[in-house]
Amino acid sequence: MDRLVKSSRLAAIIVLILSMTAVYMVSLYRLQIVEGAAYYEQSKNSISTKSTAVAARGNILDRYGRVLVSNRVCNNIVINTKELFKQPDPNSIILELVQTVKDSGNTYTDTLPITKEAPFEYIPNMTDIQKTRLKAYLEFNKLPESTTAVELMAFFRQAFEIDNNYTSEQMRIIAGVRYEIKIRNIIATSDYVFAEDVSIDLITKLMENNVPGFEVEPSYIREYNTDYAAHLLGYVGMMNEKEYKDYRNEGYPLNALVGKDGAEKAFESYLHGVDGEAVITKTPGGTVISKNYTKEPKPGCQVYLTIDLGLQEAAETSLNNYITEENKKREADNETYKAQGKTDKIKNMITGGAVVAINVKTGEPLCIASAPTFKLSTLMEDYSELQKDKSAPLFNRALMGTYAPGSTFKPVSAIVALNEGIVTTNTTIYDKGVYDKYADQGYAPKCWIYPHGSHGDVNAAKAIEVSCNYYFYTVADNEKFTINKLSNYAYRFGLGKKTGIELSESEGIMANPEYKKQEMDTPWYNGDTMSAAIGQSFSVFTPIQLANYTASLANNGTRYEASILKAVRSYDYSKSIFERNPKVADRVSVPQEYYDAVHIGMYNVANSSNGTAYQIFGNYPVKVAAKTGTAQLGENLTNNGVFICYAPYDNPEIAIAVVVEKGGAGSEIAKIARDVLDYYFSFKNSSAELEKENSLLK
């Protein structure tokens, strides 16, 4: 019985093998004999070309892995020059292509720097790349640099065989496209992308109308997944001449897109992938037979910022709402004051502001908000109008704006007075209202409370709490308290020097004799030091410096370098490329009791009934330490409002700086900081979970 079973199995296997062999032989016969001639003819007539396989750019994410900027697959139309110029009248096809693109609501690429209508002239604001291409074209055709736009258009008509039956506008369209094709041959760049990110409707129309001379290629386009953090994220664009010189050694083609601003520019080396190459085989009719990669494209890396998108949104929303509501109120009040003849009460409109929040324990910026702002998704379309806007929405006030710190600077002066032995934490100075030591020389600065009272006897903590100018005039008018010492302490706290952030930032100015001499050609006096001690004089700092300084105070003098780069991972998230560790920039080491005095003073600003931020934070569930400031801009100008704080008081986690241009007193803008703290503490636990989940991706 066993022998019979085994024999039947063997027979089945033999039958299966014979069947498979038969199928294989029939298929082979069909391919080689029956259809072989057809395939042979197709292979003889097929066209193989090399093509660039564009690498995807890396995404930009917030600290918790929320995607801020990503890629979207798009379709580009490129000109197939071989097919186009085989046609009897390629110029008419170009016109048809352009008209179809326009009718579909798409745009085509035309960088010829000549006006679109006669009388033809060179456009006034050529980009660097337009200048480079035009110069190369003139040199190649042995045309003088002095060639006018009209002369060049006449040359185009002859060189491109543009029939005289075409109107001047049609001639300009044809010349523009053919110039784009020709210049790429002259300077050996990659293919001419005729139209980018086109609609399916456009492709369908071109195919239905059998328009020759074009191909559809897949590519990527940058997509912005948030309307916030526009000043930080930046944008990508075509390289200019200088950028090409920098990037060409890294294998970038001339028409590569690179980061032009913000994180896109700062982290270009991580975000930019490496393009690959593919051999595409097509039939004479254009049908793709095969596509084989000779070099696989290598996508860019995923870049994580230190920013918390939720906190960024809370900061921007609060700042913009405050400016809008306050300006409406001022507009109504000013009309009333004008009618009443009380012109001295009229306030200027708020022109902008900034909010920066920093992680006290690491120095990482958690939000960097600037107002007014703009939409990255429509930046190119809106760019011209944004540049003309007097409110300067493109200007990043958080990093580039510089503002007098006002009384928020007084903690630095307190540290200097204490550490240089001018006073102790228990030393009291009686506030006389007017510091009249130099009255006979015409200099008698007043405390802000004068003539409506006095702060009485104040020590360092009390002087910060009530912001007593008289106290700081007194300690600053001491031979141990010099402007050089004050400047040195300020620098070490990060004021008047760059923070180290990867984005463009202003250095700011810490008042000093050399600067005054340069600006005014006058010597430095004791009165200048006294003014600098209360945050006036020539001192101007950026909001991010003020936030970093506040975090340093909360850290008892330890200041971290600022960086918005948290981590970098491979495109598939499988490999960690970079992980940021906090880096100490400086430590201002003084006895702890001196920092305690500053902390108590700042605590009382927010929690004592005498404190200027008590109305905002007196009953706040988390204890906050703060300092308000009012930066004087001059006669008949509304002062800037400045506010700094950190929380929780007993174990600081977050430090915030708020500046509002013409915002008035710092106490008036403290509510913006409260909104930021509301979000931070409301979502603290869920944010921790997000960070934990995100770390599991490593």
C-alpha positions in Angstrom: 0.0 0.0 0.0 2.9 2.4 0.9 4.5 1.6 -2.4 1.3 2.5 -4.3 1.0 5.9 -2.5 4.5 6.8 -3.2 4.2 5.9 -6.9 1.1 8.1 -7.3 2.8 11.1 -5.6 5.8 10.7 -7.9 3.5 10.5 -11.0 1.7 13.8 -9.9 5.0 15.6 -9.5 6.2 14.5 -12.9 2.9 15.7 -14.5 3.2 19.1 -12.7 6.8 19.5 -14.0 5.9 18.6 -17.5 2.9 21.0 -17.4 5.0 23.9 -16.2 7.7 23.2 -18.8 5.0 23.2 -21.5 3.6 26.6 -20.4 7.1 28.0 -20.3 8.0 26.7 -23.8 4.8 28.1 -25.2 5.4 31.5 -23.6 9.0 31.6 -24.8 7.9 30.6 -28.3 5.3 33.4 -28.3 7.7 36.0 -27.1 10.6 35.1 -29.4 8.9 33.8 -32.5 5.4 35.2 -32.7 5.9 38.6 -31.1 9.7 38.8 -31.3 9.7 41.0 -34.4 7.4 43.5 -32.8 9.4 43.7 -29.7 12.6 44.0 -31.7 11.2 46.9 -33.7 10.0 48.6 -30.5 13.5 48.2 -28.9 15.1 49.6 -32.0 12.9 52.7 -32.0 12.7 53.2 -28.2 14.4 56.3 -26.8 16.4 56.1 -23.5 17.2 59.3 -21.7 18.8 60.2 -18.4 16.6 62.1 -16.0 17.1 63.6 -12.6 15.2 61.9 -9.8 14.5 64.7 -7.4 15.1 63.9 -3.7 12.4 64.8 -1.2 13.3 67.5 1.2 13.2 66.7 4.9 10.2 67.7 7.1 10.4 70.3 9.8 8.6 69.3 13.0 8.1 70.9 16.5 9.6 69.4 19.6 6.7 66.9 20.0 6.8 65.7 16.4 4.0 67.8 15.0 4.7 68.3 11.4 5.2 72.0 10.6 6.5 71.8 7.0 6.4 68.8 4.7 6.3 67.9 1.0 3.5 67.3 -1.3 3.8 65.3 -4.5 3.1 67.5 -7.4 3.1 67.3 -11.2 5.5 69.5 -13.3 5.4 70.1 -17.0 8.7 70.0 -18.7 9.5 70.8 -22.4 10.5 67.9 -24.5 12.8 69.9 -26.8 13.5 67.1 -29.3 9.8 66.5 -29.9 8.9 70.2 -29.8 11.5 71.2 -32.5 10.5 68.3 -34.7 7.2 70.0 -35.3 6.6 72.2 -38.4 5.8 75.3 -36.2 7.2 74.9 -32.7 6.4 78.6 -31.9 2.7 78.0 -32.4 2.9 75.0 -30.1 4.6 77.2 -27.4 1.7 79.7 -27.7 -0.8 76.9 -27.4 1.0 75.5 -24.3 1.1 78.9 -22.6 -2.5 79.7 -23.4 -3.7 76.4 -22.1 -1.7 76.9 -18.9 -3.2 80.3 -18.4 -6.8 79.2 -19.2 -6.4 76.5 -16.5 -5.4 79.0 -13.8 -1.8 77.8 -13.7 1.3 79.8 -14.3 4.4 79.0 -16.4 8.1 79.8 -15.8 9.3 83.0 -17.6 12.4 84.6 -16.1 13.4 86.7 -19.1 14.0 90.1 -17.6 12.1 92.1 -20.2 8.7 93.6 -19.8 5.8 91.6 -21.2 4.5 94.3 -23.5 5.9 96.8 -25.9 7.8 99.2 -25.7 10.1 96.5 -24.4 12.4 97.4 -21.5 14.6 95.5 -19.0 12.7 95.1 -15.7 14.1 97.4 -13.0 14.7 94.8 -10.2 16.5 91.8 -11.8 17.4 89.0 -9.5 21.0 87.9 -9.4 20.2 84.7 -11.3 18.4 86.8 -14.0 21.5 89.0 -14.4 23.8 85.9 -14.6 21.7 84.3 -17.2 21.3 87.4 -19.3 25.0 88.1 -19.3 25.7 84.5 -20.3 23.2 84.7 -23.2 24.7 87.9 -24.5 28.2 86.6 -24.3 27.3 83.3 -26.0 25.7 85.2 -28.9 28.5 87.7 -29.0 26.1 90.6 -28.2 27.5 93.6 -26.4 26.5 94.2 -22.8 24.9 97.5 -23.9 22.3 95.6 -26.0 18.9 97.2 -25.2 15.8 95.2 -24.6 14.3 96.3 -27.9 17.5 95.2 -29.7 17.5 91.8 -27.9 13.8 91.3 -28.8 14.7 91.9 -32.5 17.5 89.4 -32.2 15.1 86.9 -30.7 12.7 87.3 -33.6 15.4 86.4 -36.0 17.2 83.7 -33.9 13.9 81.9 -33.0 12.3 82.4 -36.4 9.3 84.2 -35.0 7.0 85.0 -37.8 6.0 88.7 -38.3 2.4 87.7 -38.2 2.7 87.3 -34.4 1.9 90.3 -32.3 4.6 91.9 -30.1 3.0 90.3 -27.0 2.9 86.9 -28.7 6.5 87.4 -29.8 7.5 88.1 -26.2 5.8 84.9 -24.9 7.5 82.8 -27.5 10.9 84.5 -26.9 10.5 84.0 -23.1 10.0 80.3 -23.4 12.7 79.7 -26.0 15.1 81.9 -24.0 14.5 79.6 -21.0 15.2 76.5 -23.1 18.3 78.1 -24.8 19.9 79.5 -21.6 19.9 76.0 -20.0 21.9 74.7 -22.9 24.3 77.6 -22.7 25.1 77.2 -19.0 24.4 73.5 -18.8 21.7 73.4 -16.1 19.0 70.8 -15.6 15.7 70.6 -17.5 13.5 73.6 -18.0 10.4 73.2 -15.8 7.8 74.9 -17.9 5.0 74.8 -15.3 5.2 73.7 -11.6 2.5 72.0 -9.5 0.0 71.9 -12.3 -3.6 70.7 -12.0 -4.8 67.4 -13.4 -7.3 69.4 -15.5 -4.4 71.1 -17.3 -2.7 67.8 -18.1 -6.0 66.3 -19.3 -6.6 69.3 -21.6 -3.1 69.1 -23.1 -3.5 65.4 -23.7 -7.0 65.6 -25.1 -5.8 68.3 -27.6 -2.8 66.2 -28.5 -0.5 69.1 -27.8 3.1 67.8 -28.5 6.4 68.8 -27.0 5.7 68.4 -23.3 6.1 65.7 -20.6 4.7 65.4 -17.1 7.2 64.7 -14.3 6.4 64.0 -10.7 8.2 66.3 -8.1 7.7 67.7 -4.6 6.5 71.1 -3.4 6.8 72.5 0.1 3.6 72.4 2.1 3.0 74.5 5.3 0.9 72.7 7.8 0.5 75.7 10.1 -0.2 79.4 9.8 2.1 80.0 12.8 5.8 80.5 13.3 6.2 82.0 9.8 9.2 84.1 10.9 10.9 80.9 12.2 10.2 78.4 9.5 11.3 80.4 6.5 10.9 79.3 2.9 12.7 77.8 -0.1 13.5 79.3 -3.5 15.8 79.2 -6.4 19.4 79.9 -5.7 21.0 83.3 -6.5 24.5 83.6 -7.9 26.2 83.8 -4.5 24.3 80.8 -3.1 25.2 78.8 -6.2 28.9 79.5 -5.6 28.4 78.2 -2.1 26.4 75.1 -3.0 27.7 73.9 -6.3 30.6 72.1 -4.7 28.0 70.1 -2.8 26.5 68.9 -6.1 23.5 71.3 -6.2 22.2 72.0 -9.8 21.7 75.6 -10.6 17.9 75.4 -10.4 17.9 73.6 -7.0 15.6 74.9 -4.4 17.4 75.9 -1.2 16.3 77.5 2.1 16.2 81.2 1.9 15.3 82.2 5.4 14.5 80.8 8.9 14.9 77.1 9.7 14.8 76.2 6.0 18.0 78.1 5.5 19.7 77.4 8.9 19.3 73.6 8.5 19.7 73.4 4.8 22.5 70.8 5.1 20.1 68.4 7.0 17.0 69.1 5.0 18.4 69.0 1.5 18.5 65.5 0.0 20.7 64.2 -2.8 19.1 63.9 -6.2 19.3 60.6 -8.0 19.5 59.6 -11.6 17.2 57.4 -13.7 17.2 56.0 -17.2 13.8 56.4 -18.8 13.0 54.4 -21.9 10.1 55.6 -24.0 8.4 54.6 -27.3 8.5 57.1 -30.1 5.0 58.1 -29.1 6.2 59.0 -25.6 4.9 56.0 -23.7 7.2 55.1 -20.8 8.4 51.5 -21.2 10.7 51.4 -18.2 12.4 53.6 -15.6 15.6 52.3 -14.0 17.5 54.1 -11.3 21.2 54.3 -11.9 21.5 56.3 -8.7 18.8 56.2 -6.0 17.7 59.6 -4.7 18.5 60.1 -1.0 15.9 62.2 0.8 16.7 64.8 3.4 16.5 64.4 7.1 13.7 65.2 9.5 14.5 68.3 11.6 12.9 68.8 15.0 12.7 72.3 16.4 12.6 73.2 20.1 9.4 75.1 19.5 6.1 73.9 20.9 3.5 74.6 18.2 0.7 74.9 20.8 2.6 77.4 22.8 3.6 79.3 19.6 -0.1 79.5 18.6 -1.1 80.7 22.1 1.6 83.4 22.1 0.9 84.7 18.6 -2.9 84.7 19.2 -2.6 86.5 22.5 -0.1 89.1 21.1 -2.1 89.8 17.9 -5.4 90.0 19.8 -4.0 92.4 22.4 -2.6 94.7 19.6 -5.9 94.6 17.7 -8.1 95.2 20.7 -5.9 97.9 22.3 -5.6 99.8 19.0 -9.4 99.8 18.6 -9.7 101.2 22.2 -7.1 103.8 21.6 -8.7 104.9 18.3 -12.0 105.5 20.1 -10.3 107.1 23.1 -8.2 109.4 20.9 -11.3 110.7 19.1 -12.8 111.5 22.5 -9.7 113.3 23.7 -9.5 115.3 20.5 -13.1 116.4 20.9 -12.3 117.4 24.5 -9.1 119.2 23.6 -7.0 116.8 25.8 -4.3 116.2 23.2 -1.8 115.3 25.9 -3.7 112.1 26.6 -3.6 110.9 22.9 -1.7 107.6 22.5 0.1 106.4 19.4 -1.1 103.2 17.8 0.7 100.0 18.6 3.0 99.1 15.7 4.1 95.5 16.7 5.5 93.3 19.3 7.2 90.1 20.3 6.9 87.2 22.8 9.7 84.7 23.5 9.4 81.8 26.0 12.4 79.8 27.0 12.8 76.5 28.9 14.7 77.6 32.0 16.4 74.2 32.5 17.8 73.8 29.0 17.8 77.3 27.3 15.6 76.0 24.5 13.2 78.5 23.0 9.6 77.2 23.3 8.0 79.9 21.3 9.3 82.9 19.3 6.4 85.1 18.2 6.5 88.4 16.2 3.6 90.6 15.2 2.5 91.5 12.7 3.0 88.3 10.8 2.2 86.8 7.5 1.2 83.5 5.8 4.0 81.3 4.5 1.6 79.5 2.2 1.0 82.6 0.2 4.3 84.4 0.8 5.3 84.5 -2.9 2.0 85.9 -4.0 1.9 88.4 -1.2 5.6 89.3 -1.1 5.4 92.6 -3.0 2.6 93.9 -0.8 4.3 92.7 2.4 7.4 94.6 1.5 5.4 97.8 1.0 3.5 97.4 4.3 4.6 100.1 6.7 4.0 97.7 9.7 6.9 95.5 8.4 5.3 92.1 8.8 8.3 90.4 7.4 10.6 91.8 10.1 11.2 89.3 12.9 10.9 91.6 16.0 11.6 88.8 18.4 15.2 88.3 17.0 15.9 91.4 15.1 14.0 94.1 16.9 16.0 96.0 19.6 14.3 97.8 22.5 15.3 99.7 25.6 14.7 97.3 28.6 13.4 99.9 31.0 13.1 98.7 34.6 13.4 95.0 33.5 17.1 95.8 33.6 17.2 96.7 37.3 17.9 93.1 38.5 21.3 93.3 36.8 22.1 96.6 38.6 21.0 95.1 41.9 23.4 92.2 41.4 26.3 94.6 40.6 25.6 96.8 43.6 25.4 93.7 45.9 28.4 91.8 44.5 30.6 94.9 44.3 30.0 95.6 48.0 28.2 98.9 47.5 25.3 97.6 49.6 24.2 94.5 51.4 20.8 92.8 51.1 19.8 94.6 54.3 21.1 98.1 53.4 18.2 100.5 53.0 18.2 103.8 51.0 15.5 106.4 51.6 13.7 107.5 48.5 13.8 111.3 48.4 12.0 111.5 45.1 14.6 113.7 43.4 18.3 112.7 43.2 19.6 116.3 43.6 23.4 115.6 44.1 24.1 117.2 40.7 21.2 119.7 40.7 23.6 122.7 40.5 24.9 121.2 37.3 21.4 121.0 35.8 21.0 117.2 36.4 18.4 116.0 39.0 16.7 112.8 37.9 13.5 111.8 39.6 12.0 108.6 40.8 8.9 107.6 38.8 6.7 108.0 41.9 7.6 111.7 42.4 5.9 114.0 43.2 3.0 111.8 44.3 4.8 110.2 47.2 7.9 108.2 48.2 8.9 104.6 48.4 10.5 105.3 51.8 13.3 103.1 53.0 14.1 100.4 50.4 16.6 97.6 50.2 17.6 95.6 47.0 14.5 93.3 47.0 12.1 96.2 47.7 13.7 98.4 45.1 13.0 95.7 42.5 9.5 95.2 43.8 8.5 98.9 43.6 10.9 99.7 40.8 12.5 102.5 42.8 14.7 104.6 40.5 16.1 106.6 43.4 17.7 103.5 44.9 19.4 102.6 41.6 20.5 106.2 41.0 22.2 106.1 44.4 24.0 102.7 44.0 25.1 103.6 40.5 26.6 106.9 41.6 29.4 105.1 43.4 33.0 104.7 42.4 32.7 100.9 42.7 29.7 100.9 40.3 31.3 101.7 36.9 29.7 101.5 33.5 32.4 99.0 32.5 31.4 96.7 35.4 27.7 97.1 34.6 28.3 96.3 31.0 30.4 93.3 31.9 27.6 91.9 34.1 25.0 92.6 31.4 27.0 90.8 28.8 27.4 87.8 31.0 23.7 87.7 31.4 23.4 87.7 27.6 22.3 91.3 27.1 23.9 93.2 24.2 25.4 90.0 22.7 24.0 87.3 20.3 22.3 84.4 21.9 23.8 81.8 19.6 20.5 80.9 17.9 20.8 79.6 14.3 18.6 82.3 12.8 19.5 85.9 11.9 19.5 88.0 15.1 20.6 91.5 16.2 23.4 91.9 18.7 21.7 94.8 20.5 23.6 97.4 22.4 24.7 97.7 26.0 25.3 101.3 26.8 29.1 102.2 27.1 31.4 105.2 26.7 32.7 104.1 23.3 29.2 103.9 21.8 28.3 107.3 23.1 31.5 108.8 21.8 30.9 107.2 18.4 27.2 108.4 18.2 27.4 111.8 20.0 31.1 112.6 20.2 30.7 113.5 23.9 32.3 112.0 27.0 30.6 109.7 29.5 29.3 111.1 32.7 28.1 109.6 36.0 24.6 110.6 35.0 24.9 108.3 32.0 25.8 105.4 34.3 22.8 106.2 36.5 20.5 106.3 33.5 21.9 102.9 32.2 21.3 101.4 35.7 17.6 101.8 35.3 17.5 100.4 31.8 17.6 103.7 29.8 20.6 105.4 28.2 21.7 103.7 24.9 20.9 100.2 25.9 18.7 98.2 23.5 18.2 94.5 23.5 16.2 91.9 21.6 13.2 90.1 23.1 15.1 86.8 22.9 18.0 88.3 24.8 15.5 89.5 27.5 14.0 86.0 27.7 17.4 84.4 28.0 18.4 86.9 30.6 15.3 86.1 32.6 16.0 82.4 32.4 19.5 83.1 33.7 18.1 85.0 36.7 15.8 82.1 37.4 18.8 79.8 37.1 20.9 81.7 39.7 23.2 83.0 37.0 23.5 80.0 34.7 22.9 81.0 31.1 22.5 78.6 28.2 23.2 79.1 24.6 20.0 79.5 22.6 19.2 77.0 19.8 16.0 76.1 18.0 17.4 72.7 16.8 16.3 69.9 19.1 17.0 66.8 17.0 17.6 65.5 13.5 16.6 62.0 12.3 16.9 60.1 9.1 14.0 60.4 6.6 12.4 57.2 7.8 12.9 58.2 11.4 14.9 55.1 12.1 18.3 56.7 12.9 19.2 59.6 15.1 21.5 62.0 13.3 21.7 64.7 16.0 20.4 65.2 19.5 20.8 68.6 21.2 22.3 68.8 24.7 22.1 72.0 26.8 25.2 74.1 26.5 26.2 76.5 29.2 27.3 79.9 27.8 28.2 81.5 31.1 27.7 81.4 34.9 27.5 84.6 36.8 28.6 83.3 40.2 27.7 85.5 43.1 26.5 84.6 46.7 23.1 82.9 46.6 21.6 85.5 48.9 22.0 88.1 46.2 19.9 86.1 43.8 17.5 85.4 46.6 17.0 89.2 47.0 16.4 89.5 43.2 14.0 86.6 43.3 12.0 88.0 46.3 11.7 91.3 44.6 10.5 89.8 41.4 8.1 87.5 43.3 6.6 90.6 45.0 6.1 92.3 41.7 3.6 89.6 40.8 2.3 88.7 44.3 2.4 91.8 46.5 -0.4 94.3 46.4 2.3 97.0 45.8 3.6 95.0 42.8 3.0 96.3 39.3 1.9 92.9 38.0 -0.3 92.0 41.0 -3.5 92.7 39.1 -2.6 90.0 36.6 -0.9 87.4 38.8 -2.0 88.1 42.3 -4.4 85.2 42.3 -2.7 83.1 39.7 -2.7 79.3 40.6 1.1 79.1 39.9 3.4 81.5 41.7 5.1 83.8 39.2 8.2 86.1 39.6 8.1 89.1 37.3 9.4 92.6 36.4 7.7 95.2 34.4 9.4 97.9 32.3 8.4 101.1 30.5 10.9 102.2 27.8 10.7 105.9 27.1 10.7 106.8 23.4 10.7 110.6 23.7 8.3 113.5 24.0 4.8 113.0 22.7 5.5 109.3 21.9 3.8 106.5 23.7 6.3 104.3 25.6 7.2 100.7 24.7 5.9 98.2 27.2 8.4 95.5 28.4 7.6 92.5 30.7 9.6 89.6 31.9 8.7 86.7 34.2 9.4 83.1 35.1 7.4 80.3 36.8 6.9 78.4 38.9 8.7 80.6 41.4 10.0 77.8 43.6 11.1 75.6 40.7 11.4 77.6 37.5 10.6 75.9 34.2 9.7 78.6 31.8 10.9 82.2 31.3 9.0 84.8 29.2 9.8 88.2 27.7 7.1 90.3 26.1 7.7 93.6 24.2 4.9 95.7 22.7 5.9 98.7 20.6 4.1 101.8 22.0 2.4 99.4 24.4 2.7 101.8 27.4 3.5 100.4 30.8 4.8 96.9 31.2 2.0 96.1 33.6 -0.5 96.6 30.8 1.0 93.8 28.6 1.5 91.2 31.4 -1.8 89.6 30.4 0.0 88.3 27.2 2.5 86.4 29.3 -0.3 85.1 31.4 -2.0 83.6 28.3 1.3 81.9 27.4 1.6 80.5 31.0 -2.1 79.4 30.9 -1.3 77.2 27.9 2.0 75.9 29.2 0.6 74.7 32.6 -2.7 73.5 31.2 -1.0 71.2 28.7 2.1 70.4 30.7 1.2 66.8 31.4 0.0 66.0 27.9 3.1 67.7 26.5 5.3 65.4 28.6 3.4 62.4 27.2 4.0 63.7 23.7 7.7 64.1 24.3 7.8 60.6 25.7 6.0 59.1 22.7 8.3 61.1 20.4 11.4 59.7 22.0 10.3 56.2 21.3 10.8 56.9 17.6 14.5 57.0 18.1 
